[in-house]
Amino acid sequence: MNSERLIGGRRFDFSTGVAVMAIINRTPDSFYDTGATFALDRAVAASLAAAEAGADFLDIGGVPFGRGPVVTLEEELDRVVPVVEAIHAASDIVISVDTFNAEVARQSIAAGAGLINDTSGLFDPDMAAVVAGTAASLVLTHSLAPPRSEPPRPEYADVTADVIEFLRERLAMADAAGIPPERLIVDPGHDLNKNTFHSLELTRRLDEIVDLGFPTLVAVSNKDFIGETLDREKGERLEGTIAAAVYCIVKGARIIRMHDVPAAIAAARMTEAIMGFREPAYTRHNRG
């Protein structure tokens, strides 16, 4: 795999660096912040603060993955596109849009998004063609159920092998639609139609996902598999989140999608230094 990528006008070398993706939920019912950035001004302010803190990507979402009230196309566009436009006018940070709707992707890219984060794994049959007709990149994520639904008891013969097979199929679909490999990213989909044992195993065997040869994104931040493992409620999962993200980086993940941007950046930079990817900011200790 060529580890260099041009995404949203920025160049990334994933052989020696980890990118931090900040999460901005333009929803009143997101599982983590329960609407804290639903208002347009708050979403824009949070986005620019994340950019100032050093995030590499902003991931703007207008519809939660799991069950919930119906969100129409017009509502999703209303939630997402104005944020993309405002950020694009104020910052050169790479804007990602978390959507499974091809029309939302099309209008978001026109407004300035450089990445589409499709957590449904191409559920919309038009998604790949829409992205192919632009310069945007695409995240292909493993999930089983239709968007806004969750199977009550997901089962796998071998969760990692099944995820790899699914991602290979989606990569082939993207290729057939005309998206070049250098514009594709994969995500195993922690907790998406998976229980805690599944997510833990995917984390443990993440290197097998990385071996597909594409930059790997992990969205582990504050997920239920961390809460259930540590017996921690939402808002009390930062330490577990950082541990999971660091382990994923060591296993080959190169984009971490996170809520707490400063903590994520510090963890990523420290892990890069331990892995020999970067020099310390300074070295005075026992240096004479």
ZADO-1210 file (C-alpha; in nm, 4 decimals, padded with zeros to 6 digits):
<atoms>
<atom x="00.0000" y="00.0000" z="00.0000" code="MET" pos="1"/>
<atom x="00.1166" y="00.3507" z="-00.0781" code="ASN" pos="2"/>
<atom x="00.0817" y="00.5168" z="00.2624" code="SER" pos="3"/>
<atom x="00.0637" y="00.8699" z="00.1262" code="GLU" pos="4"/>
<atom x="-00.2842" y="01.0108" z="00.0760" code="ARG" pos="5"/>
<atom x="-00.4231" y="01.3412" z="-00.0490" code="LEU" pos="6"/>
<atom x="-00.7522" y="01.3927" z="00.1354" code="ILE" pos="7"/>
<atom x="-00.9477" y="01.7154" z="00.1245" code="GLY" pos="8"/>
<atom x="-00.6474" y="01.9055" z="-00.0050" code="GLY" pos="9"/>
<atom x="-00.4150" y="01.7856" z="00.2720" code="ARG" pos="10"/>
<atom x="-00.1396" y="01.5296" z="00.2318" code="ARG" pos="11"/>
<atom x="-00.1046" y="01.2517" z="00.4884" code="PHE" pos="12"/>
<atom x="00.1736" y="00.9952" z="00.5247" code="ASP" pos="13"/>
<atom x="00.0176" y="00.7115" z="00.7219" code="PHE" pos="14"/>
<atom x="00.3452" y="00.5187" z="00.7354" code="SER" pos="15"/>
<atom x="00.4730" y="00.7607" z="00.9991" code="THR" pos="16"/>
<atom x="00.1717" y="00.9467" z="01.1316" code="GLY" pos="17"/>
<atom x="-00.1661" y="00.9099" z="01.2991" code="VAL" pos="18"/>
<atom x="-00.4526" y="01.1446" z="01.2187" code="ALA" pos="19"/>
<atom x="-00.7115" y="01.2493" z="01.4753" code="VAL" pos="20"/>
<atom x="-01.0709" y="01.2868" z="01.3578" code="MET" pos="21"/>
<atom x="-01.2893" y="01.5031" z="01.5816" code="ALA" pos="22"/>
<atom x="-01.6565" y="01.4112" z="01.6181" code="ILE" pos="23"/>
<atom x="-01.9169" y="01.6837" z="01.5710" code="ILE" pos="24"/>
<atom x="-02.2756" y="01.5613" z="01.6162" code="ASN" pos="25"/>
<atom x="-02.5377" y="01.7891" z="01.4609" code="ARG" pos="26"/>
<atom x="-02.8087" y="01.5778" z="01.6201" code="THR" pos="27"/>
<atom x="-03.0366" y="01.6183" z="01.9237" code="PRO" pos="28"/>
<atom x="-03.0076" y="01.2493" z="02.0154" code="ASP" pos="29"/>
<atom x="-02.6454" y="01.1446" z="01.9704" code="SER" pos="30"/>
<atom x="-02.5466" y="00.8640" z="02.2082" code="PHE" pos="31"/>
<atom x="-02.2606" y="01.0624" z="02.3652" code="TYR" pos="32"/>
<atom x="-02.3296" y="01.4350" z="02.3820" code="ASP" pos="33"/>
<atom x="-02.7119" y="01.4227" z="02.3606" code="THR" pos="34"/>
<atom x="-02.7423" y="01.7357" z="02.1539" code="GLY" pos="35"/>
<atom x="-02.4639" y="01.9568" z="02.2928" code="ALA" pos="36"/>
<atom x="-02.3627" y="02.0641" z="01.9407" code="THR" pos="37"/>
<atom x="-02.7031" y="02.0391" z="01.7746" code="PHE" pos="38"/>
<atom x="-02.7425" y="02.4180" z="01.7383" code="ALA" pos="39"/>
<atom x="-02.5655" y="02.5475" z="01.4278" code="LEU" pos="40"/>
<atom x="-02.3558" y="02.8056" z="01.6137" code="ASP" pos="41"/>
<atom x="-02.2439" y="02.5466" z="01.8686" code="ARG" pos="42"/>
<atom x="-02.1565" y="02.2948" z="01.5977" code="ALA" pos="43"/>
<atom x="-01.9459" y="02.5511" z="01.4114" code="VAL" pos="44"/>
<atom x="-01.7774" y="02.6735" z="01.7310" code="ALA" pos="45"/>
<atom x="-01.6951" y="02.3178" z="01.8399" code="ALA" pos="46"/>
<atom x="-01.5591" y="02.2398" z="01.4940" code="SER" pos="47"/>
<atom x="-01.3291" y="02.5418" z="01.4869" code="LEU" pos="48"/>
<atom x="-01.2145" y="02.4709" z="01.8435" code="ALA" pos="49"/>
<atom x="-01.1225" y="02.1150" z="01.7414" code="ALA" pos="50"/>
<atom x="-00.9324" y="02.2484" z="01.4410" code="ALA" pos="51"/>
<atom x="-00.7486" y="02.4948" z="01.6646" code="GLU" pos="52"/>
<atom x="-00.6635" y="02.2126" z="01.9061" code="ALA" pos="53"/>
<atom x="-00.4919" y="02.0261" z="01.6230" code="GLY" pos="54"/>
<atom x="-00.7473" y="01.7793" z="01.4862" code="ALA" pos="55"/>
<atom x="-00.6718" y="01.6619" z="01.1321" code="ASP" pos="56"/>
<atom x="-01.0322" y="01.5857" z="01.0358" code="PHE" pos="57"/>
<atom x="-01.3767" y="01.6974" z="01.1456" code="LEU" pos="58"/>
<atom x="-01.6504" y="01.4367" z="01.1122" code="ASP" pos="59"/>
<atom x="-01.9915" y="01.6023" z="01.0871" code="ILE" pos="60"/>
<atom x="-02.2945" y="01.3796" z="01.1437" code="GLY" pos="61"/>
<atom x="-02.6618" y="01.4655" z="01.1101" code="GLY" pos="62"/>
<atom x="-02.8156" y="01.1222" z="01.1786" code="VAL" pos="63"/>
<atom x="-02.7113" y="00.8777" z="01.4544" code="PRO" pos="64"/>
<atom x="-02.6300" y="00.5220" z="01.3470" code="PHE" pos="65"/>
<atom x="-02.8675" y="00.3434" z="01.5837" code="GLY" pos="66"/>
<atom x="-03.2413" y="00.3416" z="01.6298" code="ARG" pos="67"/>
<atom x="-03.4268" y="00.6685" z="01.6675" code="GLY" pos="68"/>
<atom x="-03.6811" y="00.9071" z="01.5161" code="PRO" pos="69"/>
<atom x="-03.6966" y="00.9269" z="01.1375" code="VAL" pos="70"/>
<atom x="-03.4756" y="01.2000" z="00.9935" code="VAL" pos="71"/>
<atom x="-03.5821" y="01.3090" z="00.6460" code="THR" pos="72"/>
<atom x="-03.3394" y="01.3906" z="00.3672" code="LEU" pos="73"/>
<atom x="-03.4271" y="01.7596" z="00.3990" code="GLU" pos="74"/>
<atom x="-03.3610" y="01.7526" z="00.7739" code="GLU" pos="75"/>
<atom x="-03.0247" y="01.5812" z="00.7323" code="GLU" pos="76"/>
<atom x="-02.9194" y="01.8282" z="00.4632" code="LEU" pos="77"/>
<atom x="-03.0297" y="02.1149" z="00.6882" code="ASP" pos="78"/>
<atom x="-02.8208" y="01.9800" z="00.9717" code="ARG" pos="79"/>
<atom x="-02.5037" y="01.9005" z="00.7790" code="VAL" pos="80"/>
<atom x="-02.4526" y="02.1287" z="00.4794" code="VAL" pos="81"/>
<atom x="-02.4566" y="02.4664" z="00.6650" code="PRO" pos="82"/>
<atom x="-02.1910" y="02.3366" z="00.9064" code="VAL" pos="83"/>
<atom x="-01.9731" y="02.2177" z="00.6187" code="VAL" pos="84"/>
<atom x="-02.0084" y="02.5524" z="00.4432" code="GLU" pos="85"/>
<atom x="-01.9214" y="02.7498" z="00.7569" code="ALA" pos="86"/>
<atom x="-01.6159" y="02.5397" z="00.8423" code="ILE" pos="87"/>
<atom x="-01.4929" y="02.5364" z="00.4829" code="HIS" pos="88"/>
<atom x="-01.5096" y="02.9166" z="00.4765" code="ALA" pos="89"/>
<atom x="-01.3197" y="02.9524" z="00.8040" code="ALA" pos="90"/>
<atom x="-01.0609" y="02.6718" z="00.8052" code="SER" pos="91"/>
<atom x="-00.8571" y="02.4440" z="00.5805" code="ASP" pos="92"/>
<atom x="-00.9144" y="02.1404" z="00.8048" code="ILE" pos="93"/>
<atom x="-01.0324" y="01.8292" z="00.6218" code="VAL" pos="94"/>
<atom x="-01.4098" y="01.7977" z="00.6552" code="ILE" pos="95"/>
<atom x="-01.5670" y="01.4538" z="00.6714" code="SER" pos="96"/>
<atom x="-01.9404" y="01.3901" z="00.6637" code="VAL" pos="97"/>
<atom x="-02.0850" y="01.0880" z="00.8414" code="ASP" pos="98"/>
<atom x="-02.3769" y="00.9850" z="00.6198" code="THR" pos="99"/>
<atom x="-02.5255" y="00.6818" z="00.4477" code="PHE" pos="100"/>
<atom x="-02.7260" y="00.8949" z="00.2030" code="ASN" pos="101"/>
<atom x="-02.5761" y="00.9545" z="-00.1409" code="ALA" pos="102"/>
<atom x="-02.7572" y="01.2858" z="-00.1893" code="GLU" pos="103"/>
<atom x="-02.6267" y="01.4185" z="00.1413" code="VAL" pos="104"/>
<atom x="-02.2794" y="01.3085" z="00.0328" code="ALA" pos="105"/>
<atom x="-02.3162" y="01.4850" z="-00.3020" code="ARG" pos="106"/>
<atom x="-02.4270" y="01.8157" z="-00.1517" code="GLN" pos="107"/>
<atom x="-02.1727" y="01.7949" z="00.1310" code="SER" pos="108"/>
<atom x="-01.8854" y="01.7437" z="-00.1126" code="ILE" pos="109"/>
<atom x="-02.0100" y="02.0407" z="-00.3175" code="ALA" pos="110"/>
<atom x="-02.0100" y="02.2463" z="00.0046" code="ALA" pos="111"/>
<atom x="-01.6493" y="02.1579" z="00.0868" code="GLY" pos="112"/>
<atom x="-01.6304" y="01.8080" z="00.2381" code="ALA" pos="113"/>
<atom x="-01.3278" y="01.6048" z="00.1328" code="GLY" pos="114"/>
<atom x="-01.4271" y="01.2737" z="00.2908" code="LEU" pos="115"/>
<atom x="-01.7486" y="01.0741" z="00.3222" code="ILE" pos="116"/>
<atom x="-01.7686" y="00.8449" z="00.6246" code="ASN" pos="117"/>
<atom x="-02.0322" y="00.5871" z="00.5291" code="ASP" pos="118"/>
<atom x="-02.0995" y="00.3791" z="00.8398" code="THR" pos="119"/>
<atom x="-02.3542" y="00.1688" z="00.6491" code="SER" pos="120"/>
<atom x="-02.1009" y="00.0134" z="00.4108" code="GLY" pos="121"/>
<atom x="-02.2652" y="00.1368" z="00.0874" code="LEU" pos="122"/>
<atom x="-02.6243" y="00.0661" z="00.1870" code="PHE" pos="123"/>
<atom x="-02.7284" y="00.3389" z="-00.0575" code="ASP" pos="124"/>
<atom x="-02.6598" y="00.1909" z="-00.4038" code="PRO" pos="125"/>
<atom x="-02.5770" y="00.5376" z="-00.5404" code="ASP" pos="126"/>
<atom x="-02.3125" y="00.6244" z="-00.2823" code="MET" pos="127"/>
<atom x="-02.0069" y="00.4821" z="-00.4576" code="ALA" pos="128"/>
<atom x="-02.0979" y="00.6452" z="-00.7903" code="ALA" pos="129"/>
<atom x="-02.1537" y="00.9823" z="-00.6239" code="VAL" pos="130"/>
<atom x="-01.8136" y="00.9756" z="-00.4554" code="VAL" pos="131"/>
<atom x="-01.6457" y="00.8407" z="-00.7699" code="ALA" pos="132"/>
<atom x="-01.7565" y="01.1503" z="-00.9619" code="GLY" pos="133"/>
<atom x="-01.5669" y="01.3797" z="-00.7240" code="THR" pos="134"/>
<atom x="-01.2211" y="01.4133" z="-00.5721" code="ALA" pos="135"/>
<atom x="-01.3477" y="01.3073" z="-00.2284" code="ALA" pos="136"/>
<atom x="-01.2318" y="01.0016" z="-00.0359" code="SER" pos="137"/>
<atom x="-01.4604" y="00.7380" z="00.1157" code="LEU" pos="138"/>
<atom x="-01.4581" y="00.5407" z="00.4406" code="VAL" pos="139"/>
<atom x="-01.6030" y="00.1915" z="00.3997" code="LEU" pos="140"/>
<atom x="-01.7330" y="00.0628" z="00.7327" code="THR" pos="141"/>
<atom x="-01.8539" y="-00.2813" z="00.8324" code="HIS" pos="142"/>
<atom x="-02.2135" y="-00.2993" z="00.9541" code="SER" pos="143"/>
<atom x="-02.4856" y="-00.5541" z="00.8934" code="LEU" pos="144"/>
<atom x="-02.8273" y="-00.4025" z="00.9517" code="ALA" pos="145"/>
<atom x="-02.9954" y="-00.1269" z="00.7509" code="PRO" pos="146"/>
<atom x="-02.9246" y="00.2239" z="00.8836" code="PRO" pos="147"/>
<atom x="-03.1183" y="00.3240" z="01.1992" code="ARG" pos="148"/>
<atom x="-03.1718" y="-00.0380" z="01.3023" code="SER" pos="149"/>
<atom x="-02.9836" y="-00.2836" z="01.5215" code="GLU" pos="150"/>
<atom x="-03.0101" y="-00.6646" z="01.5208" code="PRO" pos="151"/>
<atom x="-03.0949" y="-00.7759" z="01.8752" code="PRO" pos="152"/>
<atom x="-02.8295" y="-01.0463" z="01.8851" code="ARG" pos="153"/>
<atom x="-02.5595" y="-01.0230" z="01.6142" code="PRO" pos="154"/>
<atom x="-02.3768" y="-01.3496" z="01.5553" code="GLU" pos="155"/>
<atom x="-02.0613" y="-01.4294" z="01.3592" code="TYR" pos="156"/>
<atom x="-01.8769" y="-01.7505" z="01.2863" code="ALA" pos="157"/>
<atom x="-01.5523" y="-01.5504" z="01.3102" code="ASP" pos="158"/>
<atom x="-01.6147" y="-01.1797" z="01.3506" code="VAL" pos="159"/>
<atom x="-01.2765" y="-01.0674" z="01.2137" code="THR" pos="160"/>
<atom x="-01.2926" y="-01.2974" z="00.9127" code="ALA" pos="161"/>
<atom x="-01.6509" y="-01.1893" z="00.8425" code="ASP" pos="162"/>
<atom x="-01.5569" y="-00.8209" z="00.8657" code="VAL" pos="163"/>
<atom x="-01.2655" y="-00.8736" z="00.6279" code="ILE" pos="164"/>
<atom x="-01.4877" y="-01.0526" z="00.3757" code="GLU" pos="165"/>
<atom x="-01.7466" y="-00.7733" z="00.3953" code="PHE" pos="166"/>
<atom x="-01.4840" y="-00.5019" z="00.3479" code="LEU" pos="167"/>
<atom x="-01.3301" y="-00.6856" z="00.0525" code="ARG" pos="168"/>
<atom x="-01.6734" y="-00.6955" z="-00.1121" code="GLU" pos="169"/>
<atom x="-01.7280" y="-00.3242" z="-00.0504" code="ARG" pos="170"/>
<atom x="-01.3806" y="-00.2388" z="-00.1778" code="LEU" pos="171"/>
<atom x="-01.4629" y="-00.4291" z="-00.4966" code="ALA" pos="172"/>
<atom x="-01.7913" y="-00.2371" z="-00.5290" code="MET" pos="173"/>
<atom x="-01.6084" y="00.0932" z="-00.4865" code="ALA" pos="174"/>
<atom x="-01.3503" y="-00.0098" z="-00.7447" code="ASP" pos="175"/>
<atom x="-01.6232" y="-00.1082" z="-00.9911" code="ALA" pos="176"/>
<atom x="-01.7833" y="00.2336" z="-00.9425" code="ALA" pos="177"/>
<atom x="-01.4564" y="00.4023" z="-01.0347" code="GLY" pos="178"/>
<atom x="-01.3152" y="00.5110" z="-00.6976" code="ILE" pos="179"/>
<atom x="-00.9364" y="00.4673" z="-00.7102" code="PRO" pos="180"/>
<atom x="-00.7784" y="00.2769" z="-00.4185" code="PRO" pos="181"/>
<atom x="-00.5889" y="00.5841" z="-00.3001" code="GLU" pos="182"/>
<atom x="-00.9246" y="00.7405" z="-00.2077" code="ARG" pos="183"/>
<atom x="-01.0466" y="00.4505" z="00.0082" code="LEU" pos="184"/>
<atom x="-01.0241" y="00.3974" z="00.3850" code="ILE" pos="185"/>
<atom x="-01.1594" y="00.1023" z="00.5850" code="VAL" pos="186"/>
<atom x="-01.3211" y="00.0862" z="00.9296" code="ASP" pos="187"/>
<atom x="-01.4095" y="-00.2427" z="01.1072" code="PRO" pos="188"/>
<atom x="-01.7078" y="-00.0744" z="01.2731" code="GLY" pos="189"/>
<atom x="-01.6583" y="-00.1243" z="01.6454" code="HIS" pos="190"/>
<atom x="-01.9958" y="-00.1823" z="01.8165" code="ASP" pos="191"/>
<atom x="-02.1899" y="-00.1450" z="01.4907" code="LEU" pos="192"/>
<atom x="-02.4078" y="-00.4571" z="01.4960" code="ASN" pos="193"/>
<atom x="-02.1529" y="-00.6159" z="01.7284" code="LYS" pos="194"/>
<atom x="-02.1471" y="-00.7025" z="02.0967" code="ASN" pos="195"/>
<atom x="-01.8650" y="-00.6274" z="02.3391" code="THR" pos="196"/>
<atom x="-01.6835" y="-00.9580" z="02.2756" code="PHE" pos="197"/>
<atom x="-01.6925" y="-00.8892" z="01.9005" code="HIS" pos="198"/>
<atom x="-01.5480" y="-00.5392" z="01.9421" code="SER" pos="199"/>
<atom x="-01.2761" y="-00.6598" z="02.1763" code="LEU" pos="200"/>
<atom x="-01.1758" y="-00.9319" z="01.9311" code="GLU" pos="201"/>
<atom x="-01.1688" y="-00.6881" z="01.6404" code="LEU" pos="202"/>
<atom x="-00.9406" y="-00.4639" z="01.8447" code="THR" pos="203"/>
<atom x="-00.7147" y="-00.7543" z="01.9349" code="ARG" pos="204"/>
<atom x="-00.6929" y="-00.8681" z="01.5712" code="ARG" pos="205"/>
<atom x="-00.6960" y="-00.5252" z="01.4064" code="LEU" pos="206"/>
<atom x="-00.3719" y="-00.5996" z="01.2227" code="ASP" pos="207"/>
<atom x="-00.5684" y="-00.8465" z="01.0077" code="GLU" pos="208"/>
<atom x="-00.7953" y="-00.5599" z="00.8955" code="ILE" pos="209"/>
<atom x="-00.4907" y="-00.3407" z="00.8317" code="VAL" pos="210"/>
<atom x="-00.3482" y="-00.6178" z="00.6122" code="ASP" pos="211"/>
<atom x="-00.6180" y="-00.5394" z="00.3557" code="LEU" pos="212"/>
<atom x="-00.3747" y="-00.2667" z="00.2500" code="GLY" pos="213"/>
<atom x="-00.5837" y="00.0442" z="00.3104" code="PHE" pos="214"/>
<atom x="-00.5575" y="00.3128" z="00.5792" code="PRO" pos="215"/>
<atom x="-00.7642" y="00.1921" z="00.8743" code="THR" pos="216"/>
<atom x="-00.9918" y="00.4192" z="01.0748" code="LEU" pos="217"/>
<atom x="-01.1146" y="00.3157" z="01.4185" code="VAL" pos="218"/>
<atom x="-01.4146" y="00.4708" z="01.5928" code="ALA" pos="219"/>
<atom x="-01.3730" y="00.3475" z="01.9496" code="VAL" pos="220"/>
<atom x="-01.4434" y="00.6681" z="02.1393" code="SER" pos="221"/>
<atom x="-01.6776" y="00.6181" z="02.4370" code="ASN" pos="222"/>
<atom x="-01.8299" y="00.3081" z="02.2781" code="LYS" pos="223"/>
<atom x="-02.0399" y="00.0628" z="02.4763" code="ASP" pos="224"/>
<atom x="-01.7758" y="-00.2106" z="02.4548" code="PHE" pos="225"/>
<atom x="-01.5528" y="00.0147" z="02.6657" code="ILE" pos="226"/>
<atom x="-01.8329" y="00.0958" z="02.9084" code="GLY" pos="227"/>
<atom x="-01.9276" y="-00.2687" z="02.9510" code="GLU" pos="228"/>
<atom x="-01.5668" y="-00.3819" z="02.9882" code="THR" pos="229"/>
<atom x="-01.4880" y="-00.1256" z="03.2587" code="LEU" pos="230"/>
<atom x="-01.8357" y="-00.0824" z="03.4076" code="ASP" pos="231"/>
<atom x="-01.8316" y="00.2863" z="03.3160" code="ARG" pos="232"/>
<atom x="-02.1241" y="00.5040" z="03.2118" code="GLU" pos="233"/>
<atom x="-02.1107" y="00.7534" z="02.9255" code="LYS" pos="234"/>
<atom x="-01.8843" y="01.0410" z="03.0187" code="GLY" pos="235"/>
<atom x="-01.6604" y="00.8139" z="03.2289" code="GLU" pos="236"/>
<atom x="-01.4855" y="00.6218" z="02.9519" code="ARG" pos="237"/>
<atom x="-01.1917" y="00.8454" z="02.8585" code="LEU" pos="238"/>
<atom x="-00.9188" y="00.6202" z="02.9998" code="GLU" pos="239"/>
<atom x="-01.0657" y="00.3139" z="02.8288" code="GLY" pos="240"/>
<atom x="-01.1069" y="00.5086" z="02.5066" code="THR" pos="241"/>
<atom x="-00.7422" y="00.6186" z="02.5078" code="ILE" pos="242"/>
<atom x="-00.6241" y="00.2638" z="02.5862" code="ALA" pos="243"/>
<atom x="-00.8293" y="00.1203" z="02.2997" code="ALA" pos="244"/>
<atom x="-00.7134" y="00.3896" z="02.0567" code="ALA" pos="245"/>
<atom x="-00.3460" y="00.3443" z="02.1454" code="VAL" pos="246"/>
<atom x="-00.3715" y="-00.0345" z="02.1100" code="TYR" pos="247"/>
<atom x="-00.5332" y="00.0136" z="01.7688" code="CYS" pos="248"/>
<atom x="-00.2536" y="00.2490" z="01.6611" code="ILE" pos="249"/>
<atom x="00.0077" y="-00.0096" z="01.7605" code="VAL" pos="250"/>
<atom x="-00.1900" y="-00.2651" z="01.5591" code="LYS" pos="251"/>
<atom x="-00.1830" y="-00.0378" z="01.2534" code="GLY" pos="252"/>
<atom x="-00.4772" y="00.2055" z="01.2744" code="ALA" pos="253"/>
<atom x="-00.3867" y="00.5424" z="01.1283" code="ARG" pos="254"/>
<atom x="-00.7036" y="00.7479" z="01.1858" code="ILE" pos="255"/>
<atom x="-00.8697" y="00.7593" z="01.5278" code="ILE" pos="256"/>
<atom x="-01.2195" y="00.9092" z="01.5513" code="ARG" pos="257"/>
<atom x="-01.2460" y="01.0716" z="01.8940" code="MET" pos="258"/>
<atom x="-01.4606" y="01.2965" z="02.1126" code="HIS" pos="259"/>
<atom x="-01.1859" y="01.4398" z="02.3387" code="ASP" pos="260"/>
<atom x="-00.9498" y="01.5967" z="02.0861" code="VAL" pos="261"/>
<atom x="-00.6677" y="01.7230" z="02.3149" code="PRO" pos="262"/>
<atom x="-00.6413" y="01.3875" z="02.4943" code="ALA" pos="263"/>
<atom x="-00.6498" y="01.1998" z="02.1633" code="ALA" pos="264"/>
<atom x="-00.3781" y="01.4162" z="02.0108" code="ILE" pos="265"/>
<atom x="-00.1511" y="01.3724" z="02.3129" code="ALA" pos="266"/>
<atom x="-00.2049" y="00.9962" z="02.3084" code="ALA" pos="267"/>
<atom x="-00.1412" y="00.9738" z="01.9347" code="ALA" pos="268"/>
<atom x="00.1753" y="01.1848" z="01.9455" code="ARG" pos="269"/>
<atom x="00.3153" y="00.9882" z="02.2405" code="MET" pos="270"/>
<atom x="00.2433" y="00.6605" z="02.0648" code="THR" pos="271"/>
<atom x="00.4091" y="00.7896" z="01.7460" code="GLU" pos="272"/>
<atom x="00.7221" y="00.8754" z="01.9466" code="ALA" pos="273"/>
<atom x="00.7334" y="00.5340" z="02.1134" code="ILE" pos="274"/>
<atom x="00.6979" y="00.3704" z="01.7711" code="MET" pos="275"/>
<atom x="00.9843" y="00.5835" z="01.6356" code="GLY" pos="276"/>
<atom x="00.7671" y="00.7905" z="01.4014" code="PHE" pos="277"/>
<atom x="00.8469" y="01.1308" z="01.5575" code="ARG" pos="278"/>
<atom x="01.1034" y="01.3069" z="01.7749" code="GLU" pos="279"/>
<atom x="01.0210" y="01.4403" z="02.1220" code="PRO" pos="280"/>
<atom x="00.9215" y="01.8081" z="02.1351" code="ALA" pos="281"/>
<atom x="01.2382" y="01.8687" z="02.3375" code="TYR" pos="282"/>
<atom x="01.4945" y="01.6630" z="02.5362" code="THR" pos="283"/>
<atom x="01.6438" y="01.8109" z="02.8523" code="ARG" pos="284"/>
<atom x="01.6108" y="01.5250" z="03.1027" code="HIS" pos="285"/>
<atom x="01.9573" y="01.3849" z="03.1930" code="ASN" pos="286"/>
<atom x="02.1076" y="01.5565" z="02.8907" code="ARG" pos="287"/>
<atom x="02.3605" y="01.7621" z="03.0918" code="GLY" pos="288"/>
</atoms>
